[in-house]
Amino acid sequence: MFIKKKSPAAQPASESQRPRIHELWTDRLGSWSIRALQVLLLLTLVSVIVFALTQIKLVVIPVLIALIFAAAASPLVVWMRRKGVGRALSTWITLLGGILVFGGLITAIVFAVRDQWGELSDSAVEGFEQLKGFALDGPFPIDQDALDEAWNAIIDFATSATFGLGAIQGVSAAAEVVTGIILGVVILFFFLKDGDRIWEFFLRPLRGERLDRGHRIGHTAVRTLGGYVRGTATVAAVDAFGIGIGLLILQVPLALPLAVIVFLGAFIPLVGATVAGILAAVVALVTNGWVVALIVLGIVVLVNQLEGNFLQPVVMAQSLSIHPLVILVALTAGTILGGIVGAVLAVPIAAVGWAILKTWNESGAKPDLEPGTVKEGARQK
């Protein structure tokens, strides 16, 4: 007597058709699931890194600002080294010269407009109240409570920690502000003096294509950041000059502080200069009436169009070649995470990230080393 062995075909259909673990993860749905899991892990890692950085803003913000200024000033340092000026001397000349120039400009602006800020604030508030009254009495029915709620929401956001000084939360105390400034200046000095050596230090473990990629990333980041700062400063100066001249011709009071606000606002792309121009139109509405206010608004639109269509593509073609929607998203994220400072830093960081992605897989020789780099210094020895 023997027991007949069941053939595989005689096994229950449920067992023979049950998918295996390997098959579950290798079919189309399984591949999508693995990719989704990878995306979730990547987003989690990015979120953890961003959260960690926001907890040490006292260090992160000075480092980022110093990096941007170092990239902007690097051509001057390189030029002096090519002329035979030593590494330390060229760094000191650039750093002290920059402090004197920018410090002098800021001091001159503060002394020129410090007595007019109160009047400017009062005029702005009065102008917005007039616009509010026009909106309520205009041809389109607007609910008073809804308008007040929207206005209060804007005021609360503008005065909240998310938008204002909370951008450097933990740095609000005067001592910590001074510490951040001193730290930023010290970091800027070393970036100007030994930026190439610092990057070479981080590239030491890399070999072959990875080393070439590291050199490309460093070269691209410095070129993009420097071009962005220099181009933005040029665009801001043109905006401030054009709108300021228009305000002076129209005899709008507070033309100088308004031009300063336009210059500073231009460092926030898309919205900064426009908002500053609207503020100028509001002040003109209070002091000069509707006709002059509309002319000022036209000047703001004209200057922004000329700057956006002619000047910006020339001075920032390689530094800000990203879509306006990406800029807007970066501005929003930067404002949420870092307030005003985050709004200013978000776009150059996004521009550098996009430039790095474009050059990530480029092949070819790495960029020539600038005078004063580690390898060139070794050859000179």
PyMOL commands that set and color helices and strands:
alter all, ss='L'
color gray80, all
select helices_A, chain A and resi 8-10+13-16+21-26+28-54+57-82+87-113+117-137+144-158+165-168+174-203+208-249+255-265+272-288+290-315+324-359+374-380
alter helices_A, ss='H'
color red, helices_A
deselect
rebuild
show_as cartoon
